[in-house]
Amino acid sequence: MYSEDIVIEKLLEQRDVNLNMLKHLDFEMMMEPTTNEKIKIQKLQKNTISKLKKIEQEIAFLTSKKHSIQ
């Protein structure tokens, strides 16, 4: 297994963790949070989505780089 494959695998794991976090945050929003809790949840959602975008960009870059070499 190439080192890039290991990096991609780790990025996929991070992506899965972040997707699970979003599911959890969506559930928290359904539990009638207070106004302050809503603000915190929304901030966490925004940060998590931002992390997901960066992870997916990195996966796409490494995947395209890997395919261009082969």
ChimeraX attribute file (.defattr): number of C-alpha atoms within 10 A of each C-alpha:
attribute: neighborCount
match mode: 1-to-1
recipient: residues
	/A:1	5
	/A:2	8
	/A:3	8
	/A:4	14
	/A:5	13
	/A:6	11
	/A:7	14
	/A:8	20
	/A:9	13
	/A:10	14
	/A:11	18
	/A:12	15
	/A:13	12
	/A:14	16
	/A:15	21
	/A:16	13
	/A:17	14
	/A:18	20
	/A:19	15
	/A:20	12
	/A:21	16
	/A:22	18
	/A:23	12
	/A:24	13
	/A:25	19
	/A:26	14
	/A:27	11
	/A:28	14
	/A:29	14
	/A:30	8
	/A:31	9
	/A:32	10
	/A:33	13
	/A:34	10
	/A:35	9
	/A:36	9
	/A:37	13
	/A:38	15
	/A:39	12
	/A:40	14
	/A:41	19
	/A:42	15
	/A:43	12
	/A:44	15
	/A:45	19
	/A:46	13
	/A:47	13
	/A:48	19
	/A:49	17
	/A:50	12
	/A:51	15
	/A:52	19
	/A:53	13
	/A:54	14
	/A:55	19
	/A:56	16
	/A:57	12
	/A:58	15
	/A:59	20
	/A:60	13
	/A:61	12
	/A:62	16
	/A:63	14
	/A:64	11
	/A:65	12
	/A:66	13
	/A:67	8
	/A:68	8
	/A:69	6
	/A:70	5
